[in-house]
Amino acid sequence: MKTALRRTAMALTLMMALAWLASCASPKEAPAEEAAYTAAPMAPEAQAVAEEAAPMAEPEMDASSGTDGTGVGATLHSGVIDPSKQKIIRDARIVIETKNYESTVSSLSEKAVALGGYLQSSQSSLDSYDQARSMEMTMRIPYQSFDSFLKSAREGGKVLEESIGTEDVSDVYFDSEARLKSLQIKLERFESIMASSATLEDVLKLESEIADVRYEIERLQGSLNGIDDHVRYSTVTVFIREWIDRVPSVSDEDPNFGERIRVAFGETGFRFVSFLQGVVIALIYLSPLLIIAAIALPFVLRAVKKRRGQEGAKPSSQRLPFQKKPKLPPDDKNGDA
């Protein structure tokens, strides 16, 4: 009996030892990324390309300069913006009033072109109150000529309003640029693996991944191009309003009585005309209500007239609540006797 138990224990020990040796000798599990893109063993050439491309996925830091090889510098790692790599967007809006409306509009347009910019859009209008013309122009001015153009705009007339905005988009730009370079390396690696793939299943999987990477590259490239355009060309919005002297001003040197009367009549006539214009505009706004009232008025008058006729047709014997009782004649006592 003891001999049988001993043999059984030795057999179990031997089986456990064999299982442990088998687990040690089995190959390690393939990386998750390669398992997702390859369903069958890759060719030796494709495997060599993948191994060469893998270390290039993330750029290494340069200890001497503090940059990472992409030109980003310390923007991504230490938070300090490199002055030579700043991405600053500047824009401005200025409102001016001028007597020389046409010459101001023409001179500012020519100034923008002379500085290397261009007119992006314009919109003109006419004030119905005093017939003053106005125009809003959106200019794209090179960043190095931004201050020079604003100075010319201020000299074009009386400045009523001015605002200048500055936005630093360096972090966003360089983060997107680093991600773009990483995606481009990833795309090259996928294309190399695809060229060495032998099975149709591998090709289909890689085509799907390549399409996604290309879409992301195009999106990031478009975003970077847009930022570059706004950095190179500042947006300046100029609103120009024509100044009109509605009433001739009285001379400060000799304000005689006749001149004051003439100015008073002129001001009164101008205000009276403005009042009539306001009345006409109000009537136009109220015209739908007036039309409805004109249509409904005959029906209302007819209903009122009919009601009055019904009240007049009541019998005269019917006493109204407010009528007094008739007085009876006094009793004749002598006659009764």
SEVEX-7675 format. One record per residue (C-alpha): x, y, z; residue in three letters. Coordinates in nm, 2 decimals. Example, Ala and Ser with C-alpha at 12.3 -4.5 7.8 and 13.67 -1.06 7.14 Angstrom:
BEGIN
+--------+--------+--------+------+
:      X :      Y :      Z : rest :
+--------+--------+--------+------+
:   1.23 :  -0.45 :   0.78 :  ALA :
:   1.37 :  -0.11 :   0.71 :  SER :
+--------+--------+--------+------+
This chain:
BEGIN
+--------+--------+--------+------+
:      X :      Y :      Z : rest :
+--------+--------+--------+------+
:   0.00 :   0.00 :   0.00 :  MET :
:   0.28 :   0.24 :   0.09 :  LYS :
:   0.46 :   0.16 :  -0.23 :  THR :
:   0.14 :   0.25 :  -0.44 :  ALA :
:   0.10 :   0.58 :  -0.26 :  LEU :
:   0.47 :   0.66 :  -0.31 :  ARG :
:   0.44 :   0.59 :  -0.69 :  ARG :
:   0.13 :   0.81 :  -0.71 :  THR :
:   0.30 :   1.10 :  -0.54 :  ALA :
:   0.60 :   1.07 :  -0.77 :  MET :
:   0.37 :   1.07 :  -1.08 :  ALA :
:   0.19 :   1.38 :  -0.96 :  LEU :
:   0.52 :   1.56 :  -0.89 :  THR :
:   0.65 :   1.46 :  -1.24 :  LEU :
:   0.34 :   1.60 :  -1.41 :  MET :
:   0.36 :   1.93 :  -1.22 :  MET :
:   0.72 :   1.97 :  -1.32 :  ALA :
:   0.64 :   1.90 :  -1.69 :  LEU :
:   0.36 :   2.16 :  -1.68 :  ALA :
:   0.59 :   2.42 :  -1.53 :  TRP :
:   0.85 :   2.36 :  -1.80 :  LEU :
:   0.59 :   2.38 :  -2.07 :  ALA :
:   0.47 :   2.72 :  -1.95 :  SER :
:   0.82 :   2.85 :  -1.93 :  CYS :
:   0.90 :   2.74 :  -2.28 :  ALA :
:   0.58 :   2.89 :  -2.44 :  SER :
:   0.63 :   3.22 :  -2.64 :  PRO :
:   0.52 :   3.55 :  -2.49 :  LYS :
:   0.19 :   3.70 :  -2.59 :  GLU :
:   0.22 :   3.94 :  -2.89 :  ALA :
:   0.18 :   4.31 :  -2.83 :  PRO :
:  -0.18 :   4.44 :  -2.85 :  ALA :
:  -0.11 :   4.68 :  -3.13 :  GLU :
:   0.04 :   4.41 :  -3.36 :  GLU :
:  -0.24 :   4.17 :  -3.27 :  ALA :
:  -0.50 :   4.43 :  -3.38 :  ALA :
:  -0.34 :   4.49 :  -3.72 :  TYR :
:  -0.20 :   4.14 :  -3.81 :  THR :
:  -0.41 :   3.82 :  -3.81 :  ALA :
:  -0.13 :   3.61 :  -3.95 :  ALA :
:   0.25 :   3.61 :  -3.89 :  PRO :
:   0.42 :   3.90 :  -4.07 :  MET :
:   0.68 :   3.86 :  -4.33 :  ALA :
:   1.04 :   3.91 :  -4.21 :  PRO :
:   1.08 :   4.23 :  -4.41 :  GLU :
:   0.76 :   4.39 :  -4.26 :  ALA :
:   0.87 :   4.29 :  -3.91 :  GLN :
:   1.21 :   4.46 :  -3.96 :  ALA :
:   1.04 :   4.78 :  -4.08 :  VAL :
:   0.80 :   4.78 :  -3.78 :  ALA :
:   1.09 :   4.74 :  -3.53 :  GLU :
:   1.28 :   5.03 :  -3.69 :  GLU :
:   0.98 :   5.26 :  -3.69 :  ALA :
:   0.87 :   5.18 :  -3.33 :  ALA :
:   1.14 :   5.39 :  -3.15 :  PRO :
:   1.06 :   5.69 :  -3.37 :  MET :
:   0.70 :   5.73 :  -3.24 :  ALA :
:   0.79 :   5.97 :  -2.96 :  GLU :
:   1.07 :   6.23 :  -3.01 :  PRO :
:   1.34 :   6.24 :  -2.75 :  GLU :
:   1.43 :   6.55 :  -2.54 :  MET :
:   1.75 :   6.73 :  -2.62 :  ASP :
:   1.92 :   6.78 :  -2.28 :  ALA :
:   2.15 :   7.07 :  -2.41 :  SER :
:   1.88 :   7.29 :  -2.56 :  SER :
:   1.56 :   7.17 :  -2.38 :  GLY :
:   1.38 :   7.10 :  -2.70 :  THR :
:   1.23 :   6.78 :  -2.83 :  ASP :
:   1.35 :   6.78 :  -3.19 :  GLY :
:   1.01 :   6.91 :  -3.33 :  THR :
:   1.09 :   7.27 :  -3.27 :  GLY :
:   0.84 :   7.30 :  -3.00 :  VAL :
:   1.09 :   7.39 :  -2.74 :  GLY :
:   0.99 :   7.43 :  -2.38 :  ALA :
:   0.63 :   7.50 :  -2.47 :  THR :
:   0.51 :   7.14 :  -2.42 :  LEU :
:   0.73 :   7.05 :  -2.13 :  HIS :
:   0.82 :   7.34 :  -1.91 :  SER :
:   0.54 :   7.58 :  -1.99 :  GLY :
:   0.78 :   7.86 :  -2.10 :  VAL :
:   0.71 :   8.00 :  -2.45 :  ILE :
:   1.00 :   8.04 :  -2.68 :  ASP :
:   0.99 :   8.40 :  -2.82 :  PRO :
:   1.10 :   8.28 :  -3.16 :  SER :
:   0.81 :   8.04 :  -3.18 :  LYS :
:   0.52 :   8.25 :  -3.04 :  GLN :
:   0.19 :   8.24 :  -3.22 :  LYS :
:   0.01 :   8.56 :  -3.14 :  ILE :
:  -0.33 :   8.66 :  -3.30 :  ILE :
:  -0.40 :   9.03 :  -3.29 :  ARG :
:  -0.73 :   9.20 :  -3.40 :  ASP :
:  -0.88 :   9.55 :  -3.36 :  ALA :
:  -1.20 :   9.75 :  -3.41 :  ARG :
:  -1.20 :  10.12 :  -3.45 :  ILE :
:  -1.50 :  10.36 :  -3.51 :  VAL :
:  -1.42 :  10.70 :  -3.66 :  ILE :
:  -1.63 :  11.00 :  -3.77 :  GLU :
:  -1.51 :  11.22 :  -4.06 :  THR :
:  -1.63 :  11.50 :  -4.28 :  LYS :
:  -1.43 :  11.37 :  -4.58 :  ASN :
:  -1.61 :  11.04 :  -4.61 :  TYR :
:  -1.52 :  10.93 :  -4.96 :  GLU :
:  -1.15 :  11.03 :  -4.93 :  SER :
:  -1.12 :  10.85 :  -4.59 :  THR :
:  -1.27 :  10.52 :  -4.73 :  VAL :
:  -1.04 :  10.54 :  -5.04 :  SER :
:  -0.73 :  10.62 :  -4.84 :  SER :
:  -0.77 :  10.34 :  -4.59 :  LEU :
:  -0.84 :  10.09 :  -4.87 :  SER :
:  -0.52 :  10.20 :  -5.05 :  GLU :
:  -0.32 :  10.20 :  -4.73 :  LYS :
:  -0.42 :   9.83 :  -4.66 :  ALA :
:  -0.31 :   9.73 :  -5.01 :  VAL :
:   0.02 :   9.92 :  -4.98 :  ALA :
:   0.10 :   9.74 :  -4.65 :  LEU :
:   0.05 :   9.40 :  -4.82 :  GLY :
:  -0.30 :   9.35 :  -4.68 :  GLY :
:  -0.64 :   9.33 :  -4.85 :  TYR :
:  -1.01 :   9.41 :  -4.80 :  LEU :
:  -1.19 :   9.10 :  -4.68 :  GLN :
:  -1.55 :   9.25 :  -4.67 :  SER :
:  -1.73 :   9.58 :  -4.66 :  SER :
:  -2.09 :   9.69 :  -4.59 :  GLN :
:  -2.23 :  10.04 :  -4.65 :  SER :
:  -2.55 :  10.20 :  -4.52 :  SER :
:  -2.74 :  10.54 :  -4.52 :  LEU :
:  -2.89 :  10.69 :  -4.21 :  ASP :
:  -3.26 :  10.78 :  -4.27 :  SER :
:  -3.25 :  11.05 :  -4.00 :  TYR :
:  -2.97 :  11.28 :  -4.12 :  ASP :
:  -2.88 :  11.11 :  -4.45 :  GLN :
:  -2.53 :  11.04 :  -4.32 :  ALA :
:  -2.33 :  10.76 :  -4.50 :  ARG :
:  -2.14 :  10.49 :  -4.31 :  SER :
:  -1.93 :  10.19 :  -4.41 :  MET :
:  -1.79 :   9.90 :  -4.21 :  GLU :
:  -1.47 :   9.75 :  -4.37 :  MET :
:  -1.30 :   9.43 :  -4.25 :  THR :
:  -0.92 :   9.44 :  -4.34 :  MET :
:  -0.66 :   9.17 :  -4.32 :  ARG :
:  -0.33 :   9.34 :  -4.24 :  ILE :
:   0.01 :   9.17 :  -4.21 :  PRO :
:   0.11 :   9.14 :  -3.84 :  TYR :
:   0.42 :   9.36 :  -3.88 :  GLN :
:   0.21 :   9.65 :  -4.02 :  SER :
:  -0.07 :   9.62 :  -3.76 :  PHE :
:   0.03 :   9.93 :  -3.56 :  ASP :
:   0.11 :  10.14 :  -3.88 :  SER :
:  -0.24 :  10.08 :  -4.02 :  PHE :
:  -0.41 :  10.17 :  -3.69 :  LEU :
:  -0.22 :  10.49 :  -3.68 :  LYS :
:  -0.34 :  10.58 :  -4.03 :  SER :
:  -0.70 :  10.49 :  -3.93 :  ALA :
:  -0.68 :  10.72 :  -3.63 :  ARG :
:  -0.56 :  11.01 :  -3.86 :  GLU :
:  -0.86 :  10.96 :  -4.09 :  GLY :
:  -1.11 :  11.13 :  -3.85 :  GLY :
:  -1.24 :  11.16 :  -3.50 :  LYS :
:  -1.20 :  10.83 :  -3.31 :  VAL :
:  -1.52 :  10.75 :  -3.13 :  LEU :
:  -1.43 :  10.39 :  -3.02 :  GLU :
:  -1.13 :  10.17 :  -3.04 :  GLU :
:  -1.05 :   9.82 :  -2.91 :  SER :
:  -0.75 :   9.59 :  -2.96 :  ILE :
:  -0.74 :   9.22 :  -2.87 :  GLY :
:  -0.45 :   8.98 :  -2.84 :  THR :
:  -0.46 :   8.60 :  -2.81 :  GLU :
:  -0.16 :   8.37 :  -2.75 :  ASP :
:  -0.23 :   8.04 :  -2.92 :  VAL :
:   0.13 :   7.91 :  -2.90 :  SER :
:   0.04 :   7.61 :  -2.68 :  ASP :
:  -0.25 :   7.50 :  -2.89 :  VAL :
:  -0.04 :   7.53 :  -3.21 :  TYR :
:   0.27 :   7.34 :  -3.10 :  PHE :
:   0.06 :   7.07 :  -2.93 :  ASP :
:  -0.12 :   7.01 :  -3.26 :  SER :
:   0.20 :   7.03 :  -3.45 :  GLU :
:   0.36 :   6.76 :  -3.23 :  ALA :
:   0.06 :   6.54 :  -3.27 :  ARG :
:   0.06 :   6.58 :  -3.64 :  LEU :
:   0.42 :   6.47 :  -3.67 :  LYS :
:   0.35 :   6.16 :  -3.45 :  SER :
:   0.06 :   6.07 :  -3.68 :  LEU :
:   0.27 :   6.11 :  -3.99 :  GLN :
:   0.52 :   5.86 :  -3.85 :  ILE :
:   0.24 :   5.63 :  -3.76 :  LYS :
:   0.10 :   5.65 :  -4.12 :  LEU :
:   0.44 :   5.57 :  -4.27 :  GLU :
:   0.47 :   5.26 :  -4.04 :  ARG :
:   0.13 :   5.14 :  -4.14 :  PHE :
:   0.20 :   5.19 :  -4.51 :  GLU :
:   0.53 :   4.99 :  -4.48 :  SER :
:   0.35 :   4.71 :  -4.30 :  ILE :
:   0.08 :   4.71 :  -4.56 :  MET :
:   0.33 :   4.68 :  -4.84 :  ALA :
:   0.46 :   4.36 :  -4.68 :  SER :
:   0.13 :   4.20 :  -4.58 :  SER :
:   0.04 :   3.88 :  -4.77 :  ALA :
:  -0.32 :   3.82 :  -4.66 :  THR :
:  -0.63 :   4.00 :  -4.76 :  LEU :
:  -0.75 :   4.03 :  -4.41 :  GLU :
:  -0.44 :   4.22 :  -4.31 :  ASP :
:  -0.47 :   4.46 :  -4.60 :  VAL :
:  -0.84 :   4.54 :  -4.52 :  LEU :
:  -0.76 :   4.61 :  -4.15 :  LYS :
:  -0.46 :   4.83 :  -4.24 :  LEU :
:  -0.66 :   5.02 :  -4.50 :  GLU :
:  -0.92 :   5.11 :  -4.23 :  SER :
:  -0.66 :   5.23 :  -3.99 :  GLU :
:  -0.47 :   5.43 :  -4.26 :  ILE :
:  -0.79 :   5.61 :  -4.35 :  ALA :
:  -0.85 :   5.71 :  -3.99 :  ASP :
:  -0.50 :   5.84 :  -3.95 :  VAL :
:  -0.51 :   6.03 :  -4.28 :  ARG :
:  -0.84 :   6.20 :  -4.17 :  TYR :
:  -0.69 :   6.31 :  -3.84 :  GLU :
:  -0.38 :   6.44 :  -4.02 :  ILE :
:  -0.59 :   6.65 :  -4.26 :  GLU :
:  -0.79 :   6.79 :  -3.97 :  ARG :
:  -0.49 :   6.89 :  -3.77 :  LEU :
:  -0.32 :   7.03 :  -4.08 :  GLN :
:  -0.62 :   7.25 :  -4.16 :  GLY :
:  -0.63 :   7.37 :  -3.80 :  SER :
:  -0.26 :   7.47 :  -3.82 :  LEU :
:  -0.31 :   7.64 :  -4.15 :  ASN :
:  -0.60 :   7.85 :  -4.01 :  GLY :
:  -0.39 :   7.96 :  -3.71 :  ILE :
:  -0.10 :   8.05 :  -3.93 :  ASP :
:  -0.33 :   8.26 :  -4.15 :  ASP :
:  -0.47 :   8.45 :  -3.85 :  HIS :
:  -0.12 :   8.50 :  -3.71 :  VAL :
:   0.03 :   8.63 :  -4.03 :  ARG :
:  -0.27 :   8.86 :  -4.11 :  TYR :
:  -0.44 :   9.05 :  -3.83 :  SER :
:  -0.81 :   9.13 :  -3.86 :  THR :
:  -0.89 :   9.51 :  -3.84 :  VAL :
:  -1.25 :   9.62 :  -3.85 :  THR :
:  -1.30 :   9.99 :  -3.94 :  VAL :
:  -1.64 :  10.16 :  -3.91 :  PHE :
:  -1.64 :  10.50 :  -4.08 :  ILE :
:  -1.93 :  10.74 :  -4.03 :  ARG :
:  -1.99 :  11.06 :  -4.22 :  GLU :
:  -2.03 :  11.37 :  -4.01 :  TRP :
:  -2.29 :  11.62 :  -4.13 :  ILE :
:  -2.36 :  11.96 :  -3.99 :  ASP :
:  -2.74 :  11.96 :  -4.01 :  ARG :
:  -2.79 :  12.33 :  -3.92 :  VAL :
:  -2.56 :  12.62 :  -4.01 :  PRO :
:  -2.37 :  12.72 :  -3.70 :  SER :
:  -2.38 :  13.08 :  -3.57 :  VAL :
:  -2.06 :  13.26 :  -3.59 :  SER :
:  -1.91 :  13.30 :  -3.24 :  ASP :
:  -1.75 :  13.64 :  -3.34 :  GLU :
:  -2.08 :  13.82 :  -3.44 :  ASP :
:  -2.39 :  13.63 :  -3.32 :  PRO :
:  -2.64 :  13.89 :  -3.44 :  ASN :
:  -3.02 :  13.87 :  -3.39 :  PHE :
:  -3.11 :  13.79 :  -3.75 :  GLY :
:  -2.86 :  13.51 :  -3.77 :  GLU :
:  -3.01 :  13.36 :  -3.45 :  ARG :
:  -3.36 :  13.38 :  -3.60 :  ILE :
:  -3.25 :  13.21 :  -3.92 :  ARG :
:  -3.08 :  12.93 :  -3.73 :  VAL :
:  -3.39 :  12.89 :  -3.51 :  ALA :
:  -3.62 :  12.86 :  -3.81 :  PHE :
:  -3.39 :  12.61 :  -3.97 :  GLY :
:  -3.38 :  12.39 :  -3.66 :  GLU :
:  -3.76 :  12.41 :  -3.63 :  THR :
:  -3.82 :  12.32 :  -3.99 :  GLY :
:  -3.58 :  12.02 :  -3.96 :  PHE :
:  -3.74 :  11.89 :  -3.65 :  ARG :
:  -4.09 :  11.94 :  -3.80 :  PHE :
:  -4.00 :  11.74 :  -4.10 :  VAL :
:  -3.84 :  11.47 :  -3.88 :  SER :
:  -4.17 :  11.46 :  -3.68 :  PHE :
:  -4.38 :  11.41 :  -3.99 :  LEU :
:  -4.15 :  11.13 :  -4.11 :  GLN :
:  -4.19 :  10.96 :  -3.77 :  GLY :
:  -4.57 :  10.99 :  -3.80 :  VAL :
:  -4.57 :  10.84 :  -4.14 :  VAL :
:  -4.35 :  10.55 :  -4.03 :  ILE :
:  -4.57 :  10.49 :  -3.73 :  ALA :
:  -4.88 :  10.47 :  -3.95 :  LEU :
:  -4.71 :  10.22 :  -4.17 :  ILE :
:  -4.63 :  10.00 :  -3.87 :  TYR :
:  -4.99 :  10.03 :  -3.74 :  LEU :
:  -5.15 :   9.99 :  -4.09 :  SER :
:  -5.25 :   9.62 :  -4.03 :  PRO :
:  -5.43 :   9.71 :  -3.71 :  LEU :
:  -5.60 :  10.01 :  -3.87 :  LEU :
:  -5.72 :   9.79 :  -4.16 :  ILE :
:  -5.87 :   9.54 :  -3.91 :  ILE :
:  -6.04 :   9.82 :  -3.71 :  ALA :
:  -6.19 :   9.97 :  -4.03 :  ALA :
:  -6.34 :   9.63 :  -4.13 :  ILE :
:  -6.48 :   9.56 :  -3.78 :  ALA :
:  -6.62 :   9.91 :  -3.72 :  LEU :
:  -6.94 :   9.88 :  -3.93 :  PRO :
:  -7.03 :   9.56 :  -3.75 :  PHE :
:  -6.98 :   9.71 :  -3.41 :  VAL :
:  -7.19 :  10.02 :  -3.50 :  LEU :
:  -7.47 :   9.79 :  -3.64 :  ARG :
:  -7.47 :   9.59 :  -3.32 :  ALA :
:  -7.49 :   9.90 :  -3.10 :  VAL :
:  -7.77 :  10.05 :  -3.31 :  LYS :
:  -7.97 :   9.72 :  -3.30 :  LYS :
:  -7.94 :   9.70 :  -2.92 :  ARG :
:  -8.06 :  10.06 :  -2.88 :  ARG :
:  -8.36 :   9.98 :  -3.11 :  GLY :
:  -8.46 :   9.68 :  -2.89 :  GLN :
:  -8.44 :   9.89 :  -2.58 :  GLU :
:  -8.67 :  10.16 :  -2.74 :  GLY :
:  -8.93 :   9.90 :  -2.84 :  ALA :
:  -9.02 :   9.80 :  -2.47 :  LYS :
:  -9.39 :   9.88 :  -2.36 :  PRO :
:  -9.44 :  10.22 :  -2.20 :  SER :
:  -9.64 :  10.06 :  -1.91 :  SER :
:  -9.33 :   9.88 :  -1.79 :  GLN :
:  -9.18 :  10.09 :  -1.51 :  ARG :
:  -8.82 :  10.12 :  -1.50 :  LEU :
:  -8.64 :  10.07 :  -1.17 :  PRO :
:  -8.55 :  10.43 :  -1.13 :  PHE :
:  -8.90 :  10.57 :  -1.20 :  GLN :
:  -9.10 :  10.70 :  -0.90 :  LYS :
:  -9.44 :  10.57 :  -0.80 :  LYS :
:  -9.74 :  10.79 :  -0.92 :  PRO :
:  -9.90 :  11.00 :  -0.64 :  LYS :
: -10.26 :  10.92 :  -0.55 :  LEU :
: -10.52 :  11.21 :  -0.51 :  PRO :
: -10.62 :  11.29 :  -0.14 :  PRO :
: -10.94 :  11.14 :   0.00 :  ASP :
: -11.25 :  11.37 :  -0.01 :  ASP :
: -11.38 :  11.33 :   0.35 :  LYS :
: -11.66 :  11.59 :   0.32 :  ASN :
: -11.81 :  11.41 :   0.02 :  GLY :
: -11.81 :  11.08 :   0.20 :  ASP :
: -12.00 :  11.24 :   0.48 :  ALA :
+--------+--------+--------+------+
